[in-house]
Amino acid sequence: MHKSFTAFANFVAGAAGKAQTFIAALVVVVIWAVSGPVFHWSDTWQLVINTGTTIVTFLMVFLIQNSQNRDAAAFQAKLDELLRALDNARDSFIGIEHRSAEEIDRLRAALEKETGQEDDDHGAARASVGRLLDRY
């Protein structure tokens, strides 16, 4: 089922981002708007577009989130491989996306402080980041 959903999500996400899909949605809205006088601007006429757009939006949220989750995971895997492959990279950064937002904020602050240090203080700041990573 996962492969089928992934294939479906990829197809829909790809189709949703095309100009033809936007034009089709625009045509639907124009037809709906033009049909207003025919239906005397009734509540049912308004309900049709409201219900249709709500359903499409509700379903698209899940499909887009699925695509974004997969893209983010693939991107993280690529970054982890780059860290692993570089000789002087800190392997302890591999997998930090699984840490809490507070932990990541502290690491970012330490890294920003490290990059702002003078060359002779660089080792101390680097050690500080290392200690932060070791704690978690």
C-alpha positions in Angstrom: 0.0 0.0 0.0 2.9 2.4 0.8 4.3 2.1 -2.8 0.9 2.7 -4.3 0.3 5.7 -2.1 3.7 7.1 -2.9 3.2 6.7 -6.6 -0.2 8.3 -6.3 1.1 11.2 -4.2 4.0 11.8 -6.6 1.6 11.8 -9.6 -0.9 14.2 -7.9 1.8 16.5 -6.5 3.4 16.6 -10.0 0.1 17.3 -11.7 -1.0 19.9 -9.1 2.0 22.0 -9.9 1.4 22.2 -13.6 0.1 25.2 -15.4 -2.7 23.1 -17.0 -4.0 22.2 -13.6 -4.1 25.8 -12.5 -5.9 26.7 -15.8 -8.4 23.9 -15.2 -9.1 25.1 -11.7 -9.5 28.6 -13.0 -12.0 27.5 -15.6 -14.0 25.7 -13.0 -14.2 28.9 -10.9 -15.1 31.0 -13.9 -17.9 28.6 -14.9 -19.1 28.6 -11.3 -19.1 32.4 -11.2 -20.8 32.8 -14.6 -23.5 30.3 -13.5 -24.4 32.5 -10.5 -27.3 34.3 -12.2 -28.7 31.1 -13.6 -29.0 29.7 -10.0 -30.0 33.1 -8.6 -26.9 33.3 -6.4 -28.5 30.7 -4.2 -27.0 29.1 -1.1 -26.7 25.8 -2.9 -24.8 27.5 -5.7 -22.3 28.9 -3.1 -22.2 25.5 -1.3 -21.1 23.7 -4.4 -17.8 25.7 -4.8 -17.3 25.9 -1.0 -17.6 22.1 -0.6 -15.6 21.3 -3.7 -12.7 23.5 -2.7 -12.7 22.3 0.9 -12.5 18.7 -0.1 -9.7 19.3 -2.6 -7.8 21.4 -0.1 -8.2 18.8 2.6 -6.9 16.0 0.5 -4.1 18.0 -1.0 -2.7 18.9 2.4 -2.0 15.2 3.0 -0.5 14.6 -0.4 1.7 17.6 -0.2 2.8 16.8 3.3 3.7 13.2 2.1 5.8 14.6 -0.7 7.5 17.1 1.6 8.3 14.5 4.2 9.9 12.3 1.6 11.9 15.2 0.1 13.1 16.3 3.5 14.2 12.7 4.4 16.0 12.3 1.1 17.7 15.6 1.6 18.8 14.7 5.1 20.2 11.4 3.9 22.2 13.2 1.3 23.5 15.7 3.8 24.4 12.9 6.2 26.3 11.1 3.5 28.3 14.3 2.8 29.1 14.7 6.4 30.2 11.1 6.6 32.4 11.4 3.5 34.2 14.5 4.5 37.4 13.9 6.6 37.1 17.0 8.8 33.3 17.1 9.2 31.8 16.3 12.6 29.9 13.0 12.3 28.0 13.9 15.4 25.8 16.2 13.3 24.4 13.2 11.4 20.9 12.7 12.5 20.4 15.9 14.5 17.1 16.4 12.7 15.7 13.9 15.2 16.5 16.1 18.2 14.1 18.6 19.8 13.7 22.1 18.5 15.3 23.5 21.7 18.4 21.2 21.2 18.7 22.3 17.6 18.4 25.9 18.6 21.2 25.6 21.1 23.4 23.9 18.5 22.7 26.6 16.0 23.5 29.3 18.5 26.8 27.5 19.3 27.6 27.2 15.6 26.8 30.9 15.0 29.0 31.8 18.0 31.8 29.5 16.6 31.7 31.2 13.2 32.0 34.6 14.9 35.1 33.7 16.8 38.6 34.9 16.0 41.0 32.2 14.6 42.8 31.7 18.0 39.4 31.2 19.8 38.1 28.8 17.1 39.2 25.7 18.9 37.5 26.6 22.1 34.2 27.4 20.3 34.5 24.1 18.3 35.0 22.2 21.5 31.9 23.9 22.9 29.8 22.7 20.0 31.3 19.2 20.4 30.3 19.2 24.1 26.8 20.2 23.2 26.5 17.4 20.7 27.9 14.9 23.1 25.3 15.9 25.8 22.5 14.8 23.5 
